[in-house]
């Protein structure tokens, strides 16, 4: 026996009334025919809104990426300027140190006793 033969068979009983066919609503009445069209229109509208939102997000993302590139370039320039100023500051500090040492040596010369006078020669005896 095949699986189709295992199932019970439904047979109409003689003399029983035929079941009534469901009444179909008149076209344009009840909205049963409109439901798939309305759902399709709503789905299309939702897809259109999603697509527009996606396009705007992509445009905004591109704008932000360009802004990030501009800011990164500006940051690189600022970092290079900071480094140049640091090098200049180090050079100025070195020069100030050298001048300070020279002033210290000069101050030492000023405060030191003058050199003793050279010994005088005894008058010549003639």
C-alpha positions in Angstrom: 0.0 0.0 0.0 1.2 3.5 -0.8 0.9 6.4 1.6 -1.9 7.9 -0.4 -4.0 4.7 0.0 -3.5 4.7 3.8 -5.4 7.9 4.3 -9.2 7.8 4.7 -11.2 8.8 1.6 -13.9 11.4 1.8 -17.0 10.6 -0.1 -20.2 12.6 -0.4 -23.2 10.9 1.3 -26.1 10.5 -1.1 -29.0 12.8 -0.3 -27.0 15.3 1.7 -27.3 18.9 0.7 -24.4 20.4 -1.2 -22.4 22.9 0.8 -23.0 26.5 -0.2 -20.2 28.2 -2.0 -18.9 31.3 -0.1 -20.3 34.5 -1.5 -17.7 36.6 -3.3 -18.0 40.3 -2.5 -19.0 42.6 -5.3 -16.0 44.3 -7.0 -15.1 47.4 -5.1 -17.1 46.5 -2.0 -15.6 45.1 1.2 -12.0 45.9 0.3 -10.9 42.2 0.0 -9.6 42.9 -3.5 -7.8 46.1 -2.4 -5.8 44.6 0.5 -3.0 43.2 -1.6 -2.8 46.4 -3.7 -2.7 48.6 -0.5 0.0 46.4 1.1 2.0 46.5 -2.1 1.8 50.3 -2.3 2.8 50.6 1.4 5.7 48.3 0.9 6.8 50.3 -2.2 6.5 53.5 -0.2 8.5 52.1 2.6 11.2 50.9 0.2 11.3 54.3 -1.5 11.7 56.1 1.9 14.4 53.6 2.9 16.3 54.2 -0.4 16.1 57.9 0.0 17.4 57.7 3.6 20.2 55.4 2.4 21.2 57.9 -0.3 21.2 60.7 2.2 23.3 58.7 4.7 25.8 57.8 2.0 26.1 61.5 1.0 26.5 62.5 4.6 29.2 59.8 5.1 31.1 61.0 2.1 31.0 64.6 3.4 32.2 63.5 6.8 35.0 61.5 5.3 36.2 64.5 3.4 36.0 66.6 6.5 38.1 64.0 8.4 40.7 64.1 5.7 40.8 67.9 5.8 41.1 67.8 9.6 43.8 65.1 9.5 45.8 67.3 7.0 45.4 70.3 9.3 46.5 68.3 12.3 49.6 67.1 10.5 50.5 70.7 9.6 49.9 71.8 13.2 52.1 68.9 14.5 54.9 69.9 12.1 54.6 73.5 13.2 54.7 72.5 16.9 57.8 70.4 16.2 59.5 73.3 14.4 58.7 75.6 17.3 60.1 73.1 19.8 63.4 72.9 17.8 63.6 76.7 17.7 62.9 76.9 21.5 65.6 74.4 22.1 68.0 76.5 20.0 67.0 79.6 21.9 67.5 77.8 25.3 70.9 76.7 24.2 71.9 80.3 23.2 70.5 81.7 26.5 72.6 79.2 28.4 75.7 80.2 26.4 75.1 83.9 27.0 74.5 83.2 30.7 77.8 81.4 31.0 79.5 84.3 29.2 77.9 86.8 31.6 79.0 84.7 34.5 82.6 84.7 33.3 82.4 88.4 32.7 81.0 89.0 36.2 83.9 86.9 37.6 86.4 89.1 35.8 84.8 92.3 37.2 84.8 91.1 40.8 88.3 89.7 40.8 91.1 91.9 42.2 93.1 93.6 39.5 96.4 91.9 38.7 99.1 93.0 41.1 101.3 95.8 39.8 104.5 94.6 38.2 107.4 94.8 40.5 109.1 98.1 40.3 112.7 98.2 39.4 115.0 99.6 41.9 116.5 102.7 40.7 119.6 102.2 38.8 122.8 103.0 40.6 125.1 104.8 38.4 
